[in-house]
């Protein structure tokens, strides 16, 4: 049995950047795309707009109906078509939801994701994102990856220039260390960090702890890890049974319990999975259950 989502309450929201309250389960749009051969998992190409455009729009709008207020996309998703899809789907909800996008990765082919942090390129991509999203200001602009060929201060400086021009509300980072967060913060306030993190992938515990201490939102991508640790008889399955929840809901509830600034952004093309994921808001772990999950899960593949 899976639980369904309910109305937002104080413990299900986080104020991003000090002035942008969002619900603590967002929606990641990366999988709303097609590509050559359409492989799944980490091999997905995310190259073209989805063939079932109406279905994708329906999922995005249903997410709003269920209370999602933060949607995450990137200029690299389907070469900008992902942003165009988000703009079309969320146009009726202008002012009700926040959209985060990312710049700093070039896509020269379906299988290549190349960090590109030239300051002029970052500013140009942000201008294109503004057009595709049909907005005058981006709620959250994230540096998709740090490019080692350019000083981080210059890359953040480009985003800060956009912020000073009123084109960006908040600045975020993705796949960074504590040291990189501190270096970026010396140039501009950092409102969010988006790193790979879930029950079975906790290499960024120190980053999460630092973000929590600094009041920075932490957006774990690939937040639901599925593998042996979620199989029948596993700690996740056992706790899920105790809670009358699904393993996916239990994994998301663990993230929500982990720290008050955690905002998972699970993505799906399935309306049923969308409703299941958002039902995690109703799943409350005891301290004992949280400890059991934290201590007894092993690394596994993400899904």
N, C-alpha and C positions, 0 to 999 in steps of 0.2 A: 504494500500500500504506500502511496506517496502523498505527501501533504501539499496543499495548494497555498498560493500566496494570499496574504491579507494586506490590510492598509499599513502604511508606513507608521512606525512609532519611533520614539527617541533613540532606541538602541539599534535601529536599522538604518540610521543616516549618519553621514560624516560631512562636515563642512570643509570642502576642498579649498585650499588657499585662503581660508579664513572668511570667505564670503559667498561660497557656492555650495549650498547643501545638496547632496546627492544621496540616493539610496545605496545601501552598502552591498548590493549585487547589481552590477552593471551588465552590459551586453557587448561582447567582442564580435566584430563583424567580419573578421578575416575569412571565415569559412563561407561567406556569402559570395562565392566566386567559382568560376570553372577554369579549367586549364587543359592543355594537351594530355589526353589519356586519363584525366581526372583522378590521379592517385590520391590516397587518403593519408591521414596522419601527418607526420613531419615532412613527407615527400610531396604534399599537395602544392601545386604550382601557383595558385591564387593569381591567375594571369588574365582572365577575361571576366566580364560581368556575367552573372548567373543566367543560364538559359531560361530558368523559371523565374523571371523577374517579378511576376505577380506574387509568386509564392514567397519570395524573399521579402517583398514589401509587406506581405501579410504577417510574417514573423516579426518584423521590426515594429509594426503597429500593435501587434498583440503584446509585445514586450512593454510598450507604453501603457496599454490597458491594464497590465499586471503590476504596474508601479515602477518600472525601470525609468530612471532619470539620467543615466550616464551611458552614452554609446561611444565605443572606441573604434576608430578606423585609422587609415593611413593613406598617404598619397601613393604608396607602393602597392597597395592592394588593387589588383587588376588595373594597374597603370592609371589610377585616378577614378576608374569606374566605380570603385567601392564608395568613394565620397559622393559621387553623383547619385548613387542608389540611396544612400543615407539621406541626402538632401530631399530627394523625391518622397521618400517614405515618411520623413519626420516633418515635412512642411506644415501639416495641419497642427503640429504641436509646438510651433515656434514660441519660445519664451517659457515653455513648460519642461523642456529637457535640455541637457548639456551634451555637446558633442566634443570629443577629444580626437585629435588627429595627430599624425606624426610626419616629420620630414627628416631627410638625412640618409636615405637609402635609394640607390639607383637600381633599376631593373632592366639591364641590357638583354636579358633573355628569360624564358620561363623558369629556368633553374638557378638563376643568379640573383643574389641579394647583396649589393655592394655598398658599404658605407661611403657616403660622399658628403663631406662636411665643409666644403668651401663656403664661406659666409655668404657670398653672392648667390650661390646655388640654393642655400637654405632659405634665403629671403624670397627668391623667385618661386620656389616650391610652395612657400606659404601663401604667396599671392595667388597661385593657381588653386590652392586649397580653398581660399576665400571664395573664388569664383565658383568652384565645383560645389561647395557647400551652400552657396547662395547666402552668405552672411557677410556682415561688415566687420565682425570680430570673432575670432576663434576662441571658444571657451577654454580649451586646454591644448596647447601646442607642445608636443613632445619631440625631443631629439631621438629619432628612432634607434640609431647606434652612434657611438662616438667614433669619429674617423681619426685614426692615429696620425694621419698625414697633416693635420691642422691642429694648432693649439686649442684645447678645450675652451679656453677663455674666449677665443675668437668665434667658436661655434655658438656658445651661449650668448656672446655679445650680439650676434646676428638676431637671435630670438628676442633679446632684450631691446634691440632697436625696434623690432616690430611691436613689442609691448609698449614702448614709449610712444609709438605712433598711433596707439589705440587699436591696433589690428589683432592683438593677442591679449587675452585676459590673464591667463596663467601659463607658466612654463613648467614642463615636466621632462623627465629623463627615462631612458629605457636600457635595461641590462647594464647596470653600473655598479661600482663598488662604493663603499663608504667614503673613501678618499676622493673619488670623482664627484660625489655629491657635495662634499665640502669645497672642492675646487670650483664647482659650478656656482655654489651658493655665494662665493666671494664676488661673483659677477652679477647675479640676479637671484631673486627669491625663487626657490624650487618648491612647487606646490605638490608634485607627485613623482613617484618612481614606479616604473612598470618592469618587473623582473619575472623570470620563470620561477614559480614557487608553488608547491602543493605538498600534500602529505608525504609523498615519496621523493620529492626534490626540494631539499631544504638547505642548499648550499648558501642561500642568501639570508640566513637567520640574522647575521650581524647587520645586514642592510636594513632588514625589517625593523630590528630593534632601534637602529639609529633613526630611521624615519619616524617611528613611534615617538621617540624622545623629542624630535624636532617638530612634531605636528604635521609631518608630510604624509600625504595619502600614499598607500602602497597598493598598487594594482597588480596582483599576481595573474600572469597569463598562463594558459594551460592549467587552470586551477583544479581540475578534476583529474586525478591520476588513477587509472584503472590498470589492474594487473593482479598478480597473485595475492597482494595484500587486501584486495576487495573480493576475493573468491569466497565461496561458502565455507564457513568455519573460521574465517579470518577475523582479526579484531574489528575491521570496518564493518563486515557483515554482522558480527555479533552485536556491536553497538547500534547499528541500523535497526536490527530486530528489536532491541530493547526500546528504541525510540519510535517504533512503528514508522520508520522512514526508509528511504532508499539509500543504497551506498553512496550515490552521487550527492544526495542531500546531506548525508553525514559528513562527507569530505568537505563540502562547502561550509557546513556548520562549524567544522574544526577551524577553518580559516577565519570565520567571523569571530570565533572565540579567541583565536590566537592574539589579536590586538584590535583595538577599537578603530584604527585607521585603515584596516584592510578592506579593500573593495574588489572582490573577485569579479572577473569579466568573462564568464563562460560564454562560448558561442555555440550556436546550433542552427541547423536548418529545419529542425523538427519542432512543431508547435507543442507536442507532448513533452519533449525534453525541456523546452523552454519553461513550461509550467512546472515541471518537476524541479528544475534548478531553482526557480524562484520560491518554491515551497521550502527551501532551506531556511528562509526567514523565520519559519515556525518551529524549527528544530533547535532545541536548547540542550546543550551538553552539560552534564554535571562535571565538576572538577575531576572526579574519578574517571569518567568516560574520556574526557579530554586527555588526561595523563596516559590512559591505556592506549589511545590512538597515537599519541606522540611517541611513546616508547616502543610500540610493537609493530610499527609499519616499516617495511623495507623498501628500498628504491624499486620503482617499476616504470613501465612505459606510461607516457602521458596520453590522454585522449581528450 
